[in-house]
Amino acid sequence: MRKALVLGGTRFFGVHLVESLLSEGFEVTIATRGNTQDSFSTRVKRIIFDRLNFEEFKRQCGSETWDIVFDQICYSSQEAMDAIEVFRGKTKKYVFTSSKSVYNDESGERGFVEEDFNPFKYPLIQGSKKDFSYNEGKRQAEAALFQKAPFPVVAVRFPIVLGLNDYTKRLHFHIEKILDHQEIHLINPEAAIDFITEDEAGRFLAWIGLSNFSGPINATSNGKVKLRDMIDMIEEKTKTSAIITSKPNEINVSPFNISHTWLISNEQATSLGFPFSDLEEWLPVLVGDILTSQKEV
């Protein structure tokens, strides 16, 4: 039986990744700090470990061989370098959950393609999570993996992932503010953004892991939405008018705040055969589902 190790995976789109692997007949082991109870019962094996404790990481995760390792919780070059040492000779493939944030967000209107950030040539600076911003930490992790790993690596660059189980509640923020007649600060309501659903993100990770592909790859739903149109959509669903302000404070700043359109292209993944869903179809449904879930609480 094929064996997969998932670093992280107990919540949000990691759950969908694990479910996809189980449906493909994998023996799945999830490695976490053990702080979040998962829903897999006896269907998975479990490792409790501290990612930042290298000796414990190596002892707990490096004692077996794996067909694929999925890394959901790597945020720096040091964490990537530690993983390289732990899994050297221990895995056939490594799938790293990266981010759209590796791209410079100054010029994203055309849709960034993978070649717009080249981790193979990016200056590698060894450091921990605290040494970098989130964006730079993901760039450095990619650089370390692609420049130093002896095994094939995939870096999946996601935009913001949305879903009912989003523990950061970024879409929920806008719905709740509108329902409560509170201000939402948007720098540019005409800026467009892209998203992917939690289930699609999990399925894509499993799919690309099972493919022969290696390298960086974007994964986002088809289409885009202007922030103003997203607000209009929520207004229609809630029958409540939004209060948009240009003045930020400690509680009104949108988690989606961008000053200009910022998109990525999914052309490469689509050409490989992955069928992305359409944002304009699922986003209104998700808004409705969130409203329903709030009424049930």
Residue pairs with C-beta under 8 A, 6 or more apart in sequence:
1 25
1 26
1 27
2 24
2 25
2 26
2 27
2 67
2 68
3 26
3 27
3 28
3 29
3 64
3 65
3 66
3 67
4 21
4 26
4 27
4 28
4 29
4 66
4 67
4 68
4 69
4 70
4 209
5 28
5 29
5 30
5 31
5 47
5 61
5 64
5 66
5 68
5 69
5 70
5 91
6 14
6 17
6 18
6 21
6 28
6 29
6 30
6 31
6 69
6 70
6 72
7 31
7 32
7 51
7 61
7 69
7 70
7 71
7 72
7 73
7 74
7 83
8 14
8 30
8 31
8 32
8 70
8 71
8 72
8 73
8 97
9 15
9 17
9 18
9 30
9 32
9 38
9 70
9 72
10 30
10 32
10 36
10 37
10 38
11 36
11 38
11 165
11 167
12 161
12 163
12 165
12 166
12 167
12 198
13 161
13 163
13 198
13 199
13 201
13 202
13 205
14 72
14 202
15 38
15 39
15 165
15 198
15 202
16 198
16 199
16 201
16 202
16 203
17 70
17 72
17 201
17 202
17 203
17 205
17 206
18 28
18 30
18 40
18 44
18 202
19 202
20 202
20 203
20 205
20 206
20 207
21 28
21 206
21 209
22 28
22 40
22 43
22 44
24 206
24 210
26 67
27 45
28 40
28 43
28 44
28 45
29 44
29 45
29 46
29 47
30 38
30 40
30 44
30 45
30 46
30 47
31 46
31 47
31 48
31 49
31 60
31 61
32 38
32 46
32 47
32 48
32 49
33 48
33 49
33 50
33 51
34 46
34 48
38 44
38 46
47 60
47 61
48 60
49 56
49 57
49 60
49 61
50 56
50 57
51 57
51 73
51 79
51 82
52 79
52 128
54 82
54 85
54 86
57 82
57 83
57 86
58 85
58 86
61 86
61 87
62 86
62 87
62 90
64 90
65 89
65 90
65 91
66 87
66 90
66 91
66 92
67 91
67 92
67 93
68 91
68 92
68 93
68 94
68 95
68 209
68 210
69 83
69 87
69 91
69 93
69 94
69 95
70 95
70 97
70 205
70 209
71 83
71 94
71 95
71 96
71 97
72 97
73 79
74 80
74 83
74 96
74 97
74 141
75 129
75 132
75 134
75 137
75 138
75 141
76 127
76 128
76 129
76 131
76 132
76 137
76 140
76 141
77 124
77 125
77 126
77 127
77 137
77 140
77 141
77 143
77 144
78 126
78 127
78 128
78 129
79 128
79 129
79 141
80 96
80 140
80 141
80 142
80 144
80 145
80 148
81 126
81 144
81 148
83 94
83 145
84 144
84 145
84 148
84 149
84 150
87 94
87 151
88 150
88 151
89 150
91 151
92 151
92 152
93 151
93 152
93 153
93 154
93 209
93 214
94 145
94 149
94 151
94 152
94 153
94 154
95 153
95 154
95 156
95 205
95 208
95 209
96 141
96 142
96 145
96 153
96 154
96 155
96 156
97 156
97 158
97 205
98 138
98 141
98 142
98 155
98 156
98 157
98 158
98 216
99 134
99 135
99 138
99 157
99 158
100 112
100 157
100 158
100 159
100 160
100 218
100 220
100 262
100 264
101 134
101 135
101 138
102 117
102 119
102 135
102 138
102 139
102 142
102 157
103 112
103 116
103 117
103 157
103 264
104 116
104 117
105 258
105 262
106 260
108 260
108 261
108 262
108 263
108 264
109 260
109 261
109 262
109 263
110 263
111 263
111 264
111 265
112 218
112 263
112 264
112 265
113 218
113 264
113 265
113 267
113 268
114 157
114 215
114 216
114 217
114 218
114 268
117 139
117 142
117 216
119 139
119 142
119 143
119 145
119 146
119 147
119 155
119 216
120 143
120 146
120 147
122 139
122 140
122 142
122 143
123 143
124 140
124 143
124 144
124 147
124 148
125 131
125 140
126 144
127 140
129 137
131 137
132 140
142 155
142 216
145 153
145 155
146 153
146 155
146 215
146 216
152 214
153 214
153 215
154 208
154 209
154 213
154 214
154 215
154 216
154 217
155 215
155 216
155 217
156 204
156 205
156 208
156 217
156 219
157 216
157 217
157 218
157 219
157 264
158 196
158 201
158 219
158 220
159 193
159 194
159 195
159 196
159 220
159 264
160 170
160 193
160 195
160 196
160 255
160 256
161 195
161 196
161 197
161 198
161 201
162 170
162 171
162 195
162 196
162 197
162 198
162 283
162 286
163 197
163 198
163 199
163 286
164 198
164 286
164 289
164 290
164 293
165 198
166 172
166 198
168 255
170 255
170 256
171 286
171 287
171 290
172 290
172 294
173 254
173 255
174 184
174 230
174 231
174 234
174 242
174 254
174 256
175 234
175 238
175 287
175 290
175 291
175 294
176 294
177 183
177 184
177 242
177 243
177 252
178 184
178 231
178 234
178 235
178 238
178 240
178 241
178 242
178 243
179 238
179 240
181 240
181 243
182 243
182 251
182 252
183 243
183 244
183 245
183 249
183 252
184 231
184 242
184 243
184 244
184 245
184 252
184 254
185 244
185 245
185 246
185 247
185 248
185 249
185 252
185 253
185 254
185 257
186 227
186 228
186 231
186 244
186 245
186 246
186 254
186 257
187 246
187 257
187 258
187 259
188 227
188 258
188 259
188 260
189 226
189 227
189 228
189 231
189 244
190 226
190 227
190 228
191 226
191 227
191 258
191 259
191 260
191 261
191 262
192 224
192 225
192 226
192 227
192 261
192 262
192 263
193 224
193 225
193 227
193 256
193 258
193 261
193 262
193 263
194 220
194 221
194 223
194 224
194 225
194 263
194 264
194 279
195 220
195 221
195 225
195 279
195 283
196 204
196 219
196 220
196 221
196 276
197 221
197 277
197 282
197 286
200 219
200 221
200 276
200 277
201 219
204 219
204 269
204 274
207 274
208 217
208 219
208 269
208 274
211 272
213 272
217 268
217 269
218 264
218 265
218 266
218 268
218 269
219 266
219 269
219 274
219 276
220 263
220 264
220 266
220 276
221 266
221 276
221 277
221 278
221 279
221 282
222 266
222 276
222 277
222 278
222 279
223 278
223 279
223 280
224 261
224 263
224 279
225 233
225 279
225 280
225 283
227 254
227 256
227 258
230 256
230 283
231 242
231 244
233 283
233 284
233 287
234 242
234 287
235 241
235 242
237 284
237 287
237 288
237 291
238 291
245 252
266 276
269 276
270 276
